[in-house]
Amino acid sequence: MATQAYCVKCKAKRDMKDEKQVTMKNGQGAISGICTVCGTKMFKIGGGKKIAKAKAASKKPTTRTAKVKAKSTSKRK
């Protein structure tokens, strides 16, 4: 099933062809493609949520929190 997005040139919701899931600079997922009627590039924000969630899950927790806890407990007497 083709993803539907708003085509700015046709001024209507159209199906996309050559869909690609992309991740924007802010980490949010999106889908880009081409309008089947006029051939204009289309972009649907929030369509590629699976990619953004996968990247967020793969990040390792930082050790900074462990260091802060160690410093704060060592100063107590």
N, CA, C and O atoms as a GROMACS GRO file, in nm:
protein
  308
    1MET      N    1   0.083  -0.118   0.000
    1MET     CA    2   0.000   0.000   0.000
    1MET      C    3   0.088   0.124   0.000
    1MET      O    4   0.183   0.133   0.077
    2ALA      N    5   0.057   0.218  -0.084
    2ALA     CA    6   0.134   0.340  -0.096
    2ALA      C    7   0.096   0.438   0.014
    2ALA      O    8  -0.020   0.447   0.056
    3THR      N    9   0.194   0.512   0.060
    3THR     CA   10   0.171   0.613   0.162
    3THR      C   11   0.110   0.736   0.098
    3THR      O   12   0.149   0.775  -0.012
    4GLN      N   13   0.015   0.797   0.166
    4GLN     CA   14  -0.046   0.919   0.114
    4GLN      C   15   0.011   1.039   0.186
    4GLN      O   16   0.035   1.036   0.307
    5ALA      N   17   0.033   1.146   0.111
    5ALA     CA   18   0.081   1.272   0.166
    5ALA      C   19   0.021   1.385   0.083
    5ALA      O   20  -0.033   1.362  -0.025
    6TYR      N   21   0.032   1.508   0.135
    6TYR     CA   22  -0.024   1.624   0.066
    6TYR      C   23   0.073   1.672  -0.040
    6TYR      O   24   0.190   1.698  -0.010
    7CYS      N   25   0.026   1.683  -0.163
    7CYS     CA   26   0.106   1.736  -0.272
    7CYS      C   27   0.079   1.886  -0.283
    7CYS      O   28  -0.036   1.927  -0.299
    8VAL      N   29   0.182   1.966  -0.275
    8VAL     CA   30   0.167   2.111  -0.278
    8VAL      C   31   0.128   2.160  -0.417
    8VAL      O   32   0.053   2.257  -0.430
    9LYS      N   33   0.177   2.093  -0.519
    9LYS     CA   34   0.146   2.135  -0.656
    9LYS      C   35   0.003   2.097  -0.695
    9LYS      O   36  -0.068   2.179  -0.754
   10CYS      N   37  -0.041   1.977  -0.663
   10CYS     CA   38  -0.177   1.931  -0.695
   10CYS      C   39  -0.280   1.987  -0.596
   10CYS      O   40  -0.399   1.994  -0.628
   11LYS      N   41  -0.235   2.027  -0.478
   11LYS     CA   42  -0.321   2.076  -0.370
   11LYS      C   43  -0.424   1.971  -0.329
   11LYS      O   44  -0.541   2.001  -0.309
   12ALA      N   45  -0.376   1.847  -0.316
   12ALA     CA   46  -0.461   1.736  -0.275
   12ALA      C   47  -0.374   1.625  -0.217
   12ALA      O   48  -0.253   1.623  -0.237
   13LYS      N   49  -0.437   1.532  -0.144
   13LYS     CA   50  -0.365   1.416  -0.093
   13LYS      C   51  -0.346   1.318  -0.208
   13LYS      O   52  -0.441   1.283  -0.277
   14ARG      N   53  -0.223   1.274  -0.226
   14ARG     CA   54  -0.188   1.181  -0.334
   14ARG      C   55  -0.103   1.068  -0.279
   14ARG      O   56  -0.044   1.078  -0.172
   15ASP      N   57  -0.097   0.959  -0.355
   15ASP     CA   58  -0.009   0.848  -0.321
   15ASP      C   59   0.135   0.884  -0.358
   15ASP      O   60   0.159   0.958  -0.453
   16MET      N   61   0.229   0.830  -0.281
   16MET     CA   62   0.372   0.850  -0.309
   16MET      C   63   0.427   0.728  -0.380
   16MET      O   64   0.383   0.616  -0.357
   17LYS      N   65   0.525   0.752  -0.464
   17LYS     CA   66   0.602   0.641  -0.521
   17LYS      C   67   0.748   0.665  -0.484
   17LYS      O   68   0.787   0.777  -0.452
   18ASP      N   69   0.828   0.562  -0.490
   18ASP     CA   70   0.969   0.567  -0.450
   18ASP      C   71   0.984   0.621  -0.309
   18ASP      O   72   1.065   0.711  -0.285
   19GLU      N   73   0.908   0.567  -0.215
   19GLU     CA   74   0.910   0.612  -0.076
   19GLU      C   75   1.042   0.572  -0.009
   19GLU      O   76   1.095   0.464  -0.031
   20LYS      N   77   1.092   0.663   0.073
   20LYS     CA   78   1.214   0.637   0.151
   20LYS      C   79   1.192   0.689   0.291
   20LYS      O   80   1.144   0.800   0.310
   21GLN      N   81   1.227   0.608   0.390
   21GLN     CA   82   1.222   0.655   0.528
   21GLN      C   83   1.350   0.731   0.556
   21GLN      O   84   1.460   0.682   0.528
   22VAL      N   85   1.337   0.851   0.610
   22VAL     CA   86   1.451   0.936   0.641
   22VAL      C   87   1.441   0.982   0.786
   22VAL      O   88   1.333   0.980   0.846
   23THR      N   89   1.554   1.024   0.840
   23THR     CA   90   1.557   1.081   0.974
   23THR      C   91   1.603   1.225   0.960
   23THR      O   92   1.707   1.253   0.900
   24MET      N   93   1.526   1.317   1.018
   24MET     CA   94   1.561   1.458   1.010
   24MET      C   95   1.671   1.490   1.111
   24MET      O   96   1.707   1.406   1.193
   25LYS      N   97   1.724   1.612   1.104
   25LYS     CA   98   1.833   1.653   1.192
   25LYS      C   99   1.796   1.644   1.339
   25LYS      O  100   1.882   1.617   1.423
   26ASN      N  101   1.670   1.664   1.372
   26ASN     CA  102   1.628   1.659   1.512
   26ASN      C  103   1.598   1.517   1.560
   26ASN      O  104   1.557   1.498   1.674
   27GLY      N  105   1.618   1.417   1.474
   27GLY     CA  106   1.599   1.278   1.512
   27GLY      C  107   1.461   1.224   1.484
   27GLY      O  108   1.436   1.104   1.502
   28GLN      N  109   1.370   1.308   1.440
   28GLN     CA  110   1.235   1.263   1.410
   28GLN      C  111   1.231   1.195   1.274
   28GLN      O  112   1.301   1.237   1.182
   29GLY      N  113   1.149   1.092   1.262
   29GLY     CA  114   1.139   1.019   1.137
   29GLY      C  115   1.043   1.085   1.040
   29GLY      O  116   0.953   1.159   1.080
   30ALA      N  117   1.062   1.057   0.911
   30ALA     CA  118   0.976   1.110   0.807
   30ALA      C  119   0.984   1.018   0.685
   30ALA      O  120   1.069   0.929   0.679
   31ILE      N  121   0.896   1.042   0.589
   31ILE     CA  122   0.896   0.968   0.463
   31ILE      C  123   0.900   1.067   0.349
   31ILE      O  124   0.823   1.164   0.348
   32SER      N  125   0.989   1.044   0.254
   32SER     CA  126   0.995   1.129   0.135
   32SER      C  127   0.965   1.043   0.013
   32SER      O  128   0.995   0.924   0.010
   33GLY      N  129   0.907   1.106  -0.087
   33GLY     CA  130   0.871   1.033  -0.208
   33GLY      C  131   0.835   1.128  -0.320
   33GLY      O  132   0.862   1.248  -0.313
   34ILE      N  133   0.774   1.073  -0.425
   34ILE     CA  134   0.737   1.151  -0.543
   34ILE      C  135   0.588   1.133  -0.570
   34ILE      O  136   0.535   1.023  -0.558
   35CYS      N  137   0.521   1.243  -0.606
   35CYS     CA  138   0.379   1.239  -0.639
   35CYS      C  139   0.358   1.155  -0.765
   35CYS      O  140   0.430   1.170  -0.863
   36THR      N  141   0.259   1.067  -0.761
   36THR     CA  142   0.232   0.980  -0.876
   36THR      C  143   0.167   1.054  -0.992
   36THR      O  144   0.172   1.008  -1.106
   37VAL      N  145   0.106   1.170  -0.965
   37VAL     CA  146   0.034   1.244  -1.069
   37VAL      C  147   0.126   1.345  -1.140
   37VAL      O  148   0.138   1.344  -1.262
   38CYS      N  149   0.191   1.433  -1.060
   38CYS     CA  150   0.268   1.542  -1.122
   38CYS      C  151   0.420   1.525  -1.112
   38CYS      O  152   0.493   1.594  -1.182
   39GLY      N  153   0.468   1.435  -1.026
   39GLY     CA  154   0.612   1.411  -1.016
   39GLY      C  155   0.686   1.504  -0.920
   39GLY      O  156   0.809   1.505  -0.918
   40THR      N  157   0.613   1.582  -0.841
   40THR     CA  158   0.674   1.672  -0.744
   40THR      C  159   0.720   1.593  -0.622
   40THR      O  160   0.659   1.494  -0.584
   41LYS      N  161   0.831   1.639  -0.560
   41LYS     CA  162   0.878   1.576  -0.438
   41LYS      C  163   0.778   1.600  -0.326
   41LYS      O  164   0.724   1.710  -0.311
   42MET      N  165   0.754   1.495  -0.245
   42MET     CA  166   0.661   1.503  -0.133
   42MET      C  167   0.735   1.463  -0.006
   42MET      O  168   0.833   1.389  -0.011
   43PHE      N  169   0.687   1.512   0.107
   43PHE     CA  170   0.751   1.486   0.235
   43PHE      C  171   0.644   1.475   0.342
   43PHE      O  172   0.559   1.563   0.354
   44LYS      N  173   0.647   1.367   0.418
   44LYS     CA  174   0.550   1.346   0.524
   44LYS      C  175   0.625   1.331   0.656
   44LYS      O  176   0.696   1.233   0.677
   45ILE      N  177   0.609   1.429   0.745
   45ILE     CA  178   0.676   1.427   0.874
   45ILE      C  179   0.601   1.333   0.968
   45ILE      O  180   0.478   1.333   0.972
   46GLY      N  181   0.676   1.255   1.042
   46GLY     CA  182   0.617   1.163   1.138
   46GLY      C  183   0.580   1.030   1.077
   46GLY      O  184   0.523   0.945   1.145
   47GLY      N  185   0.612   1.009   0.953
   47GLY     CA  186   0.579   0.882   0.889
   47GLY      C  187   0.679   0.773   0.916
   47GLY      O  188   0.647   0.655   0.899
   48GLY      N  189   0.800   0.807   0.958
   48GLY     CA  190   0.904   0.707   0.980
   48GLY      C  191   0.942   0.695   1.125
   48GLY      O  192   1.060   0.702   1.157
   49LYS      N  193   0.847   0.677   1.213
   49LYS     CA  194   0.872   0.674   1.357
   49LYS      C  195   0.956   0.555   1.399
   49LYS      O  196   1.024   0.560   1.501
   50LYS      N  197   0.952   0.448   1.324
   50LYS     CA  198   1.026   0.328   1.360
   50LYS      C  199   1.177   0.354   1.362
   50LYS      O  200   1.247   0.301   1.448
   51ILE      N  201   1.226   0.435   1.270
   51ILE     CA  202   1.369   0.466   1.264
   51ILE      C  203   1.411   0.548   1.385
   51ILE      O  204   1.514   0.518   1.446
   52ALA      N  205   1.335   0.649   1.419
   52ALA     CA  206   1.369   0.736   1.532
   52ALA      C  207   1.370   0.656   1.663
   52ALA      O  208   1.458   0.678   1.746
   53LYS      N  209   1.276   0.566   1.682
   53LYS     CA  210   1.272   0.485   1.803
   53LYS      C  211   1.390   0.390   1.808
   53LYS      O  212   1.445   0.367   1.916
   54ALA      N  213   1.430   0.334   1.696
   54ALA     CA  214   1.541   0.241   1.693
   54ALA      C  215   1.672   0.312   1.728
   54ALA      O  216   1.755   0.256   1.800
   55LYS      N  217   1.690   0.433   1.681
   55LYS     CA  218   1.812   0.508   1.712
   55LYS      C  219   1.815   0.548   1.859
   55LYS      O  220   1.921   0.544   1.922
   56ALA      N  221   1.702   0.586   1.914
   56ALA     CA  222   1.695   0.626   2.054
   56ALA      C  223   1.723   0.507   2.145
   56ALA      O  224   1.787   0.522   2.250
   57ALA      N  225   1.678   0.390   2.107
   57ALA     CA  226   1.699   0.270   2.188
   57ALA      C  227   1.844   0.223   2.182
   57ALA      O  228   1.892   0.161   2.277
   58SER      N  229   1.914   0.252   2.074
   58SER     CA  230   2.051   0.205   2.058
   58SER      C  231   2.153   0.292   2.131
   58SER      O  232   2.268   0.252   2.146
   59LYS      N  233   2.114   0.411   2.177
   59LYS     CA  234   2.206   0.498   2.249
   59LYS      C  235   2.238   0.438   2.386
   59LYS      O  236   2.148   0.391   2.456
   60LYS      N  237   2.366   0.440   2.421
   60LYS     CA  238   2.407   0.388   2.549
   60LYS      C  239   2.387   0.495   2.657
   60LYS      O  240   2.401   0.614   2.628
   61PRO      N  241   2.355   0.455   2.778
   61PRO     CA  242   2.343   0.555   2.885
   61PRO      C  243   2.480   0.613   2.916
   61PRO      O  244   2.582   0.543   2.911
   62THR      N  245   2.483   0.738   2.948
   62THR     CA  246   2.610   0.804   2.974
   62THR      C  247   2.661   0.768   3.113
   62THR      O  248   2.583   0.735   3.202
   63THR      N  249   2.791   0.774   3.130
   63THR     CA  250   2.851   0.744   3.259
   63THR      C  251   2.858   0.868   3.346
   63THR      O  252   2.902   0.861   3.461
   64ARG      N  253   2.817   0.980   3.294
   64ARG     CA  254   2.821   1.105   3.370
   64ARG      C  255   2.737   1.095   3.496
   64ARG      O  256   2.778   1.145   3.601
   65THR      N  257   2.622   1.033   3.489
   65THR     CA  258   2.535   1.022   3.606
   65THR      C  259   2.601   0.937   3.715
   65THR      O  260   2.585   0.965   3.834
   66ALA      N  261   2.674   0.835   3.676
   66ALA     CA  262   2.743   0.751   3.773
   66ALA      C  263   2.854   0.830   3.842
   66ALA      O  264   2.874   0.816   3.962
   67LYS      N  265   2.926   0.914   3.766
   67LYS     CA  266   3.032   0.995   3.823
   67LYS      C  267   2.978   1.098   3.920
   67LYS      O  268   3.037   1.121   4.025
   68VAL      N  269   2.866   1.159   3.886
   68VAL     CA  270   2.805   1.259   3.974
   68VAL      C  271   2.761   1.194   4.104
   68VAL      O  272   2.781   1.251   4.211
   69LYS      N  273   2.702   1.077   4.096
   69LYS     CA  274   2.659   1.006   4.216
   69LYS      C  275   2.778   0.968   4.303
   69LYS      O  276   2.772   0.978   4.425
   70ALA      N  277   2.888   0.925   4.240
   70ALA     CA  278   3.006   0.886   4.314
   70ALA      C  279   3.066   1.006   4.388
   70ALA      O  280   3.109   0.993   4.503
   71LYS      N  281   3.070   1.120   4.324
   71LYS     CA  282   3.125   1.240   4.386
   71LYS      C  283   3.039   1.287   4.502
   71LYS      O  284   3.090   1.325   4.607
   72SER      N  285   2.909   1.283   4.485
   72SER     CA  286   2.820   1.332   4.590
   72SER      C  287   2.819   1.241   4.711
   72SER      O  288   2.800   1.289   4.822
   73THR      N  289   2.838   1.112   4.694
   73THR     CA  290   2.839   1.020   4.808
   73THR      C  291   2.972   1.021   4.881
   73THR      O  292   2.975   0.997   5.002
   74SER      N  293   3.081   1.050   4.811
   74SER     CA  294   3.211   1.050   4.876
   74SER      C  295   3.231   1.171   4.966
   74SER      O  296   3.312   1.164   5.059
   75LYS      N  297   3.163   1.280   4.943
   75LYS     CA  298   3.178   1.402   5.023
   75LYS      C  299   3.102   1.393   5.154
   75LYS      O  300   3.132   1.468   5.248
   76ARG      N  301   3.006   1.307   5.164
   76ARG     CA  302   2.927   1.295   5.286
   76ARG      C  303   3.007   1.223   5.396
   76ARG      O  304   3.083   1.131   5.368
   77LYS      N  305   2.988   1.267   5.518
   77LYS     CA  306   3.060   1.204   5.630
   77LYS      C  307   2.964   1.160   5.736
   77LYS      O  308   3.006   1.104   5.838
   0.00000   0.00000   0.00000
